[in-house]
């Protein structure tokens, strides 16, 4: 059990409440802030924040540079270090205005949590992330079994990601009432669906492959006509498990949404590994679809509609985040341009 400084715990609780209620930060962001502050607190052996000293920060930064990640067995990444330092910088800046601390801490003290310029460039650098091609996705989809109800659910889940490019957190919280099979769309209502930045999104099914739509349509019909699920029941329900003859077995589907997207991510990863492909996550589908849309929707207006369809307010976000030019493409395009000039 870790040490606890009750005075520190009280002021941290106030700060986290401030982030959540006043700054309207997402719960995951608040948790990252809490974890980052705890790391600094542990480095000071849980000394009172009223005894804050700049030397503590310098020692803490050195420790982060040398720390080995328990997950990867490698030194902490620059992006992880940047997140931890930013969490503490925000906390110390806020602390400088609080009664009992503002006589001991100045706003400028928070600047000592800044990362050096080189490290910041590395932390914020855009990296190429792997994603499945349309052919790889279809191959994995074809390998998915359909023997059980859970198998059918997982295959429909895969199809839905390819039809919409929706984020896994939102998909985990969707209910049948959010699906409109007549118009071929899903309404991600931010009041009920866990969308990014709590933004409501209307997403029309993408004409990627008819097989995906056929699979998903059959799943919705199964829920409505055979399972007698109603509008408020989940679109992708968790499995209901019970002990039978001394063993735990799936006995049906629950009428409740997932608490998080972990099981959904695992189902998609397993679909790819079953087909001897890399274990892509649902988020990788978004890059697959942006690449597809770059050709399928060649006009500016059409691509803007696609960008809006996957929840982006700006086309720039779709292009810069999901459709960057690789080094190979960069070289090929530049050389092609030069060749044309020489020909002229």
C-alpha positions, 0 to 999 in steps of 0.5 A: 500500500502506498503512502498517503499524505492526507493534506495532499490528497485533499488538495489533489481532490479539489484540483481534479474536481476543478478539472472535471467540473470547471474545465469540463475535462474528459474523465480519461484526461482527469485520470491522466492528470491524477496519475501524473501528479502522483508520480511527482508526489511519490518522487518527493516521498509524499512530502507536503506540496507546501514544501515544494522546491524547484530542486524536486522538479529537476530531480523528478525530470531526471528520474523520468528520463531514466525510468523504465516502462513496466509495459514495454521494458524500455525507457519512457517515451517522450510523449509519455514524459510530456504528458506527465510533466504537463499534468504537474505543470497545470497542477502547480500553476493552479496551486499557486492561487490556492489559500495556504500555498500561494505564499510558497508557490509562484506561477513561474514555478510551473515552468520548471515542468517544461520539456526541453525543445528537442524532447518536445519536438520528438513527443509531438512528432507525427508517426506513421501508424499501420492500418489494414488495406481494404483487401486485408480487412475483407480477408479478415472479415471472411475468416470470421466464424458465424457458428454462434450468436457471439460470432455473428455479433462480432462479425456484424461489429467488424462490418459496422466499423467498415461501414461507419469508421465510428470510434470504438467508445461510441460503438460500445454505447450505441443502442438500436434506436440510434440506427436508421436502416431506412436512410442507412445511417446511425445517429451518434447522439452525444447525450447517450453515446460516448462520442469524442468531445461529446459531439453529436454525429450523423453517419451514413453507411459508406459504400465500401463493400456490399457484404458489410451492409448485408451482414450488419442488416442481418444482425439488426434484424436478428436483434429486433425479430428474434431476440425481441430487442427494443429501441433502448437495448444495445446494438452490440450487447455483451455476452451473458455468462452463467455457471452450468455444470461447474463451468462458465458458459455463454447463455445469451446476450445482455440488455445493457451496453458495454462499460468500455470498449475493451471487449470490442477492441479485442474482438477486432484484434482477434479477427485479424490474428485469426487470418494471420494478419497484424492485430489491428485495432478498430481505430485503424479502420478510420485510416483505411477509410480515409485512404479509400475516400481520398480516391472514391470522393475526388471532389472537394465537396464530396470529400468534405461530406465524407470528413463530416460523416466520420465526425471531423469538423474540418477536412484538414483533420482528416487529411493531416491525421489520417491521410499523410504523405509517407516518405516513399510517396513524398519521394515518388511525387517529387521525382515525378514532378522533376521528370515532367519538368525535364521532359518539357 
